[in-house]
Amino acid sequence: MERCRVLRIEEQMYGCEELPEGAEVCCDVTVEAADGTRKTLSCPDAALIRQGIGEGDRVLWDGMELKKERNSMKKIETSALIGLGALGILFGRKMPGVKVIADAGRIARYSAQPVVCNGEECHFDYVTPEQGQPVDLLLVAVKATVLEQAIRDMKKFIGPETIILSVLNGITSEEDIEAVYPGHCLWSVAIGMDATRVGRSLTFGAPGRIQFGEKNGEMTDRVRAVDEYLTACGIASEPCSDILFKQWSKLMVNDGLNQAAAAFDLPYGGLTKPGPAYDKMLEAMQEVIDLSVLEGVNLPADNHKAFLESMAPTFKPDGMPSMRQDVLAQRPTEVEEFAGVVRRLAKKHGMPTPANDFFYEKIREIERTLAAIEAKFPDAAPKAPDNGDSIPADSPTTPGDSGKTQKFPAFEGKDLNGNTVKSDDLFSKNAVTVMNFWFTTCNPCVGELAELDA
């Protein structure tokens, strides 16, 4: 369904010949689409009169018939947000009066230490799941790993006309939400962000935009209502008639870029150079393209190369996608939403996925290693508060910066074999002791150990 504006209506001319018997009187209707393209359509005059279509009106063209767009949409006035990660902060800070859903403990922590975006504190109106009241729009921005709990927590915020917009990675969150709250979701995807979150602090260069639409591509009243609301909030909004194509395009990017960064422990700069990581990234992207054809979405054959050619020059070399941030922060990754989904759908078609098999096993191995280390040495290092939130800069754990040489603080811990290690015993034997901080899944860290020993 294409949304257009009527520019001109002219009755068709039949010259000296009379209109054939039984034929309808038709008009040439010139319309302009949202992208500025114009076309002239042949429409029965009676249909135009019956619907009251005139020049300047907004109309919908379905390829067969022109229909007048009715201004019956309900304006979005109230909103709620669940998930205060990178996307939650990025979009939530622009939504006036938004209710942020969180449990009591998290609310207490957020109130004591507000989230910060590009150096500015963001203050939200926090409410618990039990305090919920129906809202017009609910934005879901949690990680896929906690979506099941989020679906339960947002129950009281959903009324008969609530619209749900999910900006989760992957292509499955809407189906999961619709299974519990049928008829409430618009399909959507967030793109174009350049954001890094450390604890409660977010920094970004590009704020990104939200693409959304009905699954069947119809330009409905609720699509227009969301577009109007997001635009009024100052959030870049893009209603789409091909939202499934957009979602699969982002899946292709995440499946290659995100997973390669995590599996090979590389920032953007390392992923754009020829080598094993680059090759495996392209292979995974190609598998998504091939799978999209089998699923009827039909990404172009060169979609991955076109993306890298246009976007790679804009990447910050030392920046990193979200999955590598998760690994470094020892958070669960979204590998199930990327390689997991690709492998599952491909199996249905009998399609092999060697690149995604590699990423799935590699990233699962990283997660298992981190979990094992944490289980074996639960007190080996202080945990950052609240699932990866950073320790405040003025915390007592922060080293001094007086400019004077300071004695290294004494410590006691355990090695990987469980033996007790005391710093005094280590340092007393050496004139100079080199301390190298690393973790076992960091490939460059492991590689440099031999050089340090030498």
N, C-alpha and C positions, 0 to 999 in steps of 0.2 A: 504494500500500500504506500503510494507516494503522496506526500503532502505538498500542495502547490497553492499559488495565489493567481486568481484570474486577472489577466491584464486587459484582454479585449474580447468582445463577443460580436461576431458579424454573421448575418444570415447568408447562407451559401447562395451564390448566383447560378441560375440555371440557363441563362442566355435566352435565345429564342425558343428553346425547347421547353415544353411544359414539364412539371414534375410528374414522373411516371405514376400511373394510377396505383393507389394503395401505399405509395412510399411516404415516409415521414419527412416533414420539413426539418432540415438540420442546420446547425450553425457551426461556424469555425470558432473554436474557443482557444485563444492563446493563453497559455499558463506558464508560470515561472516556478521552478522547483527551488528548494532551499539552497542548493549549490549555485544558483544563478542561471542554470540552463533553461532554455525555453523550448516549447513545442506547441504545435497547433493540433487540436483534437476535433474530430467531427462528432457532435453531440446532438441528439434529438431536441428540437426547440421545446417540445411539450415537457420533456424531462427537466429542462432548465427552469421553465415556468413553474412546474409543480413543486420544485424544491426551493424556488425563490433565489436561484443562483444569479448573481450579477457581477459586474466588474468590480474588482477589489476584494471579493469574497475569498475566504480560505476554503479549499476543496481537497478532496481525497480522490486519487486516481488509482484504480486497481487493475488497469490494463484493459478493462472492458467498459467500465461505467464511471462517470464523474458524480461524486456525492458531496453535498455541502457539509462542511465541518461544523458540527454543532458546538456551541460554547456552553457545554453542560458539565465541564470538569469541576470537581470539588477542589478548592484551593487548599494547599497544604499549609497548615498553621502551627502544628505541634510535631515535635520529632524526638526520637530517642536514639541512642547509640550504645552498642555493646561491643567492647573491645577497644582498649586505649593503647594499642601498639602504634607503629609508624603511621598506618593509614587512618586509624581512629583519631590520632592527634592532628594529622594533616588536614582532614576534612572536618572533624568535630569542632575545631577552633573557629571555623567559619559559620557554624550553624547557631544562630541566636536562640538562646533559651533551651538548647538541647539537653535532654535528661540522659546522663551517662549511667548505665546500669552496672552495678558492682556490688560485691558482698560487703558486709560491714567492716571486716578487717582491712580490705583493700581501700575502702573509702577513707578509713582513718589514716592509712599511709599516704594516700593521695592528698588528703587535706593537710597533713603535716609537711609533706614535701611535694608541692605541685609539679606537674609535668612542665617541661620547658621546651619551647620551639624556637629555634634560631635565636636563642638567648633571652627570649621573653617568656615569662610565666603564663601558663594557661589555667584559668580557673573555671571549673565546670560545676554544674548542679548535679550532684551525685544522688542516686536513689538505689535502694536495694530492690531485688526482684519482687519481694513481698509488697513493696510500696507502689507497684506499677499501676498505671492508668492507661487506657488505650490512647494511642497517638496516631497521627495521620501518616507519618513516615518513620520507619525503623531501619537504621543503617547498621548492618552486621559487619564488623571489622575484626573479628577474633581470628586466631590461628585455626587452621583446619583441625589441629590436634585437640582442640577444646570445643569444637562446634556443637557436639552432642549436648554438653552441659549448657552452652549458650542458648540452644533451642529451648531447653527447659526454663532457663532464667527469664526469657523474654515473653513468657506466656501471658502475663497480665497486661502487657503493653500492646497487645494485638486485639483490635476491635474488628467489627464486620468490614470496615472500609480501609483498614491499615494496609499501606503498601510497604513491602519489605524489599530492601535493596542490599544485596550481599556483594562485598568487594573482596571476598576471599580469593586466593589463587586457585587455579584449577577449574574444572568444568562440572563439578558434582555438587557444590554446596546448595544451589537452588533446588535440585531434586531432593536433597536431604531435608531442607526446610519445608518444601511443598508437601512432603510426605506427612508432616505434622500439621502444617497450616496451609491447606490447599487453596489455591486461587489468590494468594497474597503476594507472590514474588514477581518482580520484574527480573529478567536476566541481565547481568551487568558485569563489567570488568573495569578495573582502574589501571590506567596506563600513563606513561610519561613522567613518573616520579623519579626524583634523584634524592632519596632520603636515607639517612642512617640513624638508627636509634641505639643509644647506649643508656640502659636503665630507663629513667624517665626523661631523658634529654634527647630531642630530635633535631637534627640539622638537615636542611634540604636546599637545593638550588632551584630545581623545577618542581612546581606544586602538583603537576599532573592533571588528569581529567578523568571523569567517569563516563564511560560509554554504557548505554542501557537500552532496553527495549523489550517488547513482548517476545516470547519464544517463537511465535509464528510470524513475527515481523510486522504485525498490525500497528498502526500509529493511533493508539487509543487515547481516551481522555486522561487516564492516569499517567501515561507516558508524558503527555504534554504538561500535566500538573507537576511532575517531578522535574521536568526541564525548567519550568517557570521558577520552582522553588530553589533549585541548585543555582540557577543564574542569579537570582536575587541575593543568594548567600555569597556570591563571588566565587563559586566553585565552577570550574570549566565543565560544561555539560554537553554531551553529544548523544541525542536520541538516535537510535539505529534501527533499521529494518532488517539488518543481517547480523544480529548480536551473536548468534552461534559461531559465525565466521570469525568475529572479533575475539570471542573467547578462545577458540582453537588457535588463533594466531598468537595470543599471549601464552597459551599452553606450550606451543612450539618454542617460544623464547625461554620460558622458565625451564622446560625440560632439558634444553641444551645449556644455556648460560648459568642458571642457578645451580644445577647439579654438577656441572664441570667445575665451578668455583669451589663447591664444597668438597668434591671428591679429590681434586688435585691441589686444594688449598692455595688458590690463586686469586688475586684481585682482577679487576677488569683488564688492566694492562697486560697481565700474563695470559689472559684468555684470547687476546686478539693477535697473538704472535703464533706463527706456524709451529706445530709440535703435537705431541700426543693429546694434550688437553683440547686443543683447537680441533683436531681431527675427530675426537670422540664427541665433542659438542655438536659438530656438523652431522655426524652419524645419527645422534639422538634426535636432532631436529628433523632430519630426513624421515625417520621412522614415524614421527608425528604427522608429517605431510602425507606419507603413504597411508597411514591409518585414517586420516581425515577423509580421504577419497572413499575408503571402504565404508565410512560412517555417513557419507552423503554430504559432507561439509565442503570438500574440494578446495583445500588450500592450493595455491599455485605451486608448480614444481620447483620454482626458484625462490620461494618465499623466504627461506632461511638466508640465502645469500643476499637477497635484496635488503633484508633487515640489517644484516651486519654491515653492508656497504653504506647504508644511510645512517645507521645509529652508532656504530663502533667509534667513529671520530668524535662523538659527543661524550663518550664515557670518560670519567675521571680515572686515570691509570691506577690510582691507589684506592679507588672506591670498590665496593663489593655488593653483590646482590644479597637478598635476605637470607638465603639458605646458608651461605658462608658465615653471615653474622650469627645465625642460630648455632652453628657448630662452635664458633669461637666463644659464644656465651654459654655453651653446654646446654642449650635448649633443644627439645625434640624438633626434628625437621619436618618438612612437608613432603618427604619423598613418596609417601603413599599417594599424594595428590598429583604427583608428576609421573615418575617411573611406574609406580604402583597401578595407577589408572591406565596408563598406556599399555602395560603388560596384560592387564585384565581384559581390556577391550580387544587387543590384538589377538589374544588367545581365542576369543569368540570367532574370529575370522581365519584362524590358523596361520597368522602372520608372525614370523620370527622377529624378535626385538633384541639383538645382541648388545647394542649400545645401552639400551635402557636396563637390560639385565645386569650389565656391568655397573652402571650407576646405582641401581637398587642395592646390589650386594655390597658395594664399596661403602655407600653411605650408611647402610644398616650396620656394617662392621665398625664404622666410626662411632655410631651411637652405642653399640654394645661395649666397645672399649671404654668410652667415657663413663658409661653406667657401671662397669666393673671397677674402674678406678675409684669412683665415688663410693661404691659399696664397700670396697676394701679399706679405703682411707677416708672415712666420713669427716674426720676432723683434721685432715691434712692441710686444708686451707679454709679461711673464712668464706662463707657463702655470701654472695651479693644478695641484698634483701629483695624480696618480691620478684622472684623469677627473672633474675638477670639485672635488676635495677642496680645502678652504680652506687658506690659509697660516696657520700658528700665530699667535696674537695677539702673542707675544713675538718674532716674526720681525723681522730688521733692516729689512724693507720697511715695517713699521708706523710711522707718524709718531709723533714724541714728543709728550708731553702735559705739558710742564713749565709751561704757562701763559704762556711768553714767546714773543714774535714770532720766527719762524724764517725764515731765508732759504730760498726755494723751491729745491730741488735742481736743478742744471743737467741738461738731458737733450738728446738728439738722436734724431730719428726721421724718419719720412717721411709726407708728406701722401698723399691718395688718388690723386694723379697720379704718385707715386713720387719726388717731389722731396725732397731733404734739408731738414729744418727743425731749427734750433738755437734752444733756449730763450733764450739770451743775445741773439740777434738780435731775437727777438720782444719781450722784456721791456725792452731798452734804449731802445726807441722810445716807451715809454708811462710815464706817471706811475703808472697803475694798469692791471694786466692781469687780465682775467677769464678763468679756466680753466673750461670747461664740459665735463664728461666724459659721453660718450654713445656710442651705437652706432647703426649705420645702419638697423636694423630696429625701432628704438624710435620709434613714430609721434609720441608727445608730444615726444620729444627733437627730432625733425626740425622739428616745428611751432613750437618755441620759438626756433629759430635766427634767424628773421626779427625777432623781438622783441629778441633780444640785439644783432643788427646795428644795429637802430634806436637 
